Amino acid sequence: MSRLDKAFELFDNYNKRSPEHLVWENTEYPVEYFYAIKLHEWVTRLDPEADESLLLASRCQHIGRWEIARKSYPDGRVGYLKWRSDLSKYHAGIASEILTSIGYDQETIDRVKQIVLKQRLKSDPDVQTMENALCLVFLQYQYDELIAKMTEEKMIDILRKTWGKMSDPGREAALSLAYSDHGKGLILKALQEG
């Protein structure tokens, strides 16, 4: 087994401990394991030549996410942003420990942490690829479920923000996805009004 495969195995085993599960195409998965696999798939589709650091980051971007509950932070945008910031640092820390344990050099570990922390978004192509992939995972696997929980106005705002985070390759991929009629209508409205 290569060191990369060993890292994937360790990341996946960690994420398989996710207490929440989902069913996709008649198969049950631990939530964070499922999304890590799908994020990795999107990264490799967007960048078939992705280097090892980006591949590693794609598989551990949200590692252990369930271990810091959103409800442990105040409601509202400030609480949400603090939670997300603390989570990113937590993910980077877990990834660093795992990568160190299997002999990765500090330069690679630091690079994985930069991507996981989304440093230099927009100016770092690997970080932008990760952001595109994260948005695409949301649109492909979580969007329709979220529509049912949000007002149309709030959903359009979320879509505009999602679109703004992506670069052209991400947007092109997003337009190629299959959406429900309602979902597609909201995207078109968000893009027209944006």
C-alpha positions as CSV (number, residue, x, y, z in Angstrom):
1,M,0.0,0.0,0.0
2,S,1.4,3.4,-0.9
3,R,1.7,6.1,1.7
4,L,-1.1,8.1,-0.1
5,D,-3.4,5.0,0.1
6,K,-2.5,4.6,3.8
7,A,-3.4,8.2,4.5
8,F,-6.7,7.7,2.7
9,E,-7.4,4.6,4.7
10,L,-6.7,6.4,8.0
11,F,-8.8,9.5,7.0
12,D,-11.6,7.2,5.9
13,N,-11.5,5.1,9.0
14,Y,-11.7,8.3,11.1
15,N,-14.7,9.6,9.1
16,K,-16.5,6.3,9.2
17,R,-17.0,7.0,12.9
18,S,-19.4,9.8,12.0
19,P,-22.5,9.2,14.1
20,E,-24.9,10.5,11.4
21,H,-25.6,8.3,8.3
22,L,-27.2,8.9,5.0
23,V,-28.5,6.6,2.3
24,W,-27.4,7.2,-1.3
25,E,-28.4,4.9,-4.1
26,N,-29.7,2.2,-1.6
27,T,-26.4,2.1,0.3
28,E,-26.0,3.5,3.8
29,Y,-22.8,5.6,4.6
30,P,-21.5,7.5,7.6
31,V,-22.1,11.1,6.5
32,E,-18.6,12.6,6.7
33,Y,-17.1,9.5,5.0
34,F,-19.6,9.8,2.2
35,Y,-18.9,13.5,1.7
36,A,-15.1,13.0,1.9
37,I,-15.3,10.4,-0.9
38,K,-17.5,12.7,-3.0
39,L,-15.2,15.7,-2.4
40,H,-12.2,13.6,-3.5
41,E,-14.1,12.5,-6.7
42,W,-14.9,16.1,-7.6
43,V,-11.3,17.3,-7.0
44,T,-10.0,14.6,-9.3
45,R,-12.6,15.5,-11.9
46,L,-11.8,19.2,-11.8
47,D,-8.1,18.6,-11.7
48,P,-7.0,15.2,-13.1
49,E,-3.4,16.2,-12.5
50,A,-4.0,17.1,-8.9
51,D,-0.8,16.8,-6.8
52,E,-0.6,14.7,-3.7
53,S,-1.2,17.5,-1.2
54,L,-4.5,18.5,-2.9
55,L,-5.5,14.8,-3.0
56,L,-4.8,14.4,0.7
57,A,-6.6,17.6,1.5
58,S,-9.6,16.5,-0.5
59,R,-10.0,13.4,1.7
60,C,-9.6,15.1,5.1
61,Q,-11.2,18.6,4.5
62,H,-14.0,18.0,7.1
63,I,-12.4,15.1,9.1
64,G,-14.1,14.7,12.5
65,R,-16.6,17.5,11.7
66,W,-19.2,16.0,14.1
67,E,-16.8,16.4,17.0
68,I,-17.5,20.1,17.3
69,A,-21.2,20.8,17.4
70,R,-22.7,23.9,15.8
71,K,-25.0,24.2,18.8
72,S,-22.0,24.7,21.0
73,Y,-21.6,28.2,19.4
74,P,-24.0,31.2,19.6
75,D,-26.8,31.5,17.0
76,G,-26.4,33.9,14.1
77,R,-23.7,34.7,11.6
78,V,-20.9,35.6,14.1
79,G,-21.4,32.3,15.9
80,Y,-21.5,30.4,12.6
81,L,-18.3,31.9,11.3
82,K,-16.5,31.3,14.6
83,W,-17.6,27.6,14.4
84,R,-16.4,27.3,10.8
85,S,-13.1,28.8,11.6
86,D,-12.5,26.6,14.7
87,L,-13.6,23.5,12.6
88,S,-11.1,24.3,9.9
89,K,-8.3,24.5,12.4
90,Y,-9.5,21.2,14.0
91,H,-9.6,19.4,10.6
92,A,-6.1,20.7,9.8
93,G,-4.9,19.5,13.2
94,I,-6.3,16.0,12.9
95,A,-4.9,15.7,9.3
96,S,-1.5,16.9,10.5
97,E,-1.4,14.2,13.2
98,I,-2.3,11.4,10.8
99,L,0.1,12.5,8.1
100,T,2.9,12.9,10.7
101,S,2.2,9.4,12.0
102,I,2.8,7.8,8.6
103,G,6.0,9.7,7.8
104,Y,4.9,12.7,5.6
105,D,7.4,15.5,5.5
106,Q,6.5,18.9,7.1
107,E,6.4,20.7,3.8
108,T,3.6,18.4,2.5
109,I,1.8,18.6,5.8
110,D,1.9,22.4,5.8
111,R,0.6,22.4,2.2
112,V,-2.3,20.1,3.1
113,K,-3.1,22.4,6.1
114,Q,-3.0,25.5,3.8
115,I,-5.6,23.9,1.5
116,V,-7.8,22.6,4.4
117,L,-7.7,26.1,5.9
118,K,-8.5,27.6,2.5
119,Q,-5.7,30.1,2.7
120,R,-5.2,32.4,-0.3
121,L,-8.6,31.4,-1.8
122,K,-8.9,32.9,-5.3
123,S,-5.1,33.2,-5.7
124,D,-4.1,29.6,-5.0
125,P,-5.3,27.3,-7.8
126,D,-5.4,24.2,-5.5
127,V,-7.4,26.1,-2.8
128,Q,-9.8,27.3,-5.5
129,T,-10.2,23.7,-6.9
130,M,-11.1,22.6,-3.4
131,E,-13.6,25.4,-3.0
132,N,-15.2,24.5,-6.4
133,A,-15.4,20.9,-5.3
134,L,-17.0,21.8,-2.0
135,C,-19.6,23.8,-3.7
136,L,-20.3,21.0,-6.2
137,V,-20.7,18.5,-3.4
138,F,-23.2,20.8,-1.8
139,L,-25.1,21.3,-5.1
140,Q,-25.1,17.7,-6.0
141,Y,-25.9,16.0,-2.7
142,Q,-27.3,18.5,-0.2
143,Y,-29.0,21.3,-2.2
144,D,-32.4,19.7,-2.8
145,E,-32.7,18.7,0.8
146,L,-31.9,22.2,1.9
147,I,-34.5,23.8,-0.4
148,A,-37.2,22.2,1.8
149,K,-35.9,23.9,4.9
150,M,-35.4,27.4,3.5
151,T,-37.5,30.2,2.2
152,E,-37.0,31.0,-1.5
153,E,-35.3,34.3,-0.6
154,K,-32.8,32.6,1.7
155,M,-32.1,29.9,-0.8
156,I,-31.4,32.3,-3.6
157,D,-29.0,34.2,-1.3
158,I,-27.2,30.9,-0.5
159,L,-27.0,30.1,-4.2
160,R,-25.6,33.5,-5.1
161,K,-22.9,33.1,-2.4
162,T,-22.1,29.6,-3.6
163,W,-21.8,30.9,-7.2
164,G,-19.5,33.7,-6.0
165,K,-17.1,31.2,-4.3
166,M,-16.6,29.2,-7.5
167,S,-14.4,30.0,-10.5
168,D,-15.4,29.2,-14.1
169,P,-14.6,25.5,-14.0
170,G,-16.8,25.0,-10.9
171,R,-19.6,27.1,-12.4
172,E,-19.5,25.1,-15.6
173,A,-19.6,21.8,-13.7
174,A,-22.5,23.2,-11.6
175,L,-24.5,24.0,-14.7
176,S,-24.0,20.4,-15.9
177,L,-25.6,18.8,-12.8
178,A,-29.1,17.3,-12.8
179,Y,-31.4,19.3,-10.5
180,S,-35.1,19.0,-9.6
181,D,-37.3,21.4,-11.6
182,H,-37.7,23.5,-8.5
183,G,-33.9,23.5,-7.8
184,K,-33.1,24.4,-11.4
185,G,-35.6,27.2,-11.3
186,L,-34.1,28.7,-8.1
187,I,-30.6,28.6,-9.6
188,L,-31.8,30.3,-12.8
189,K,-33.5,33.0,-10.6
190,A,-30.4,33.5,-8.5
191,L,-28.2,33.9,-11.6
192,Q,-30.7,36.3,-13.3
193,E,-31.2,38.4,-10.3
194,G,-27.5,38.3,-9.2
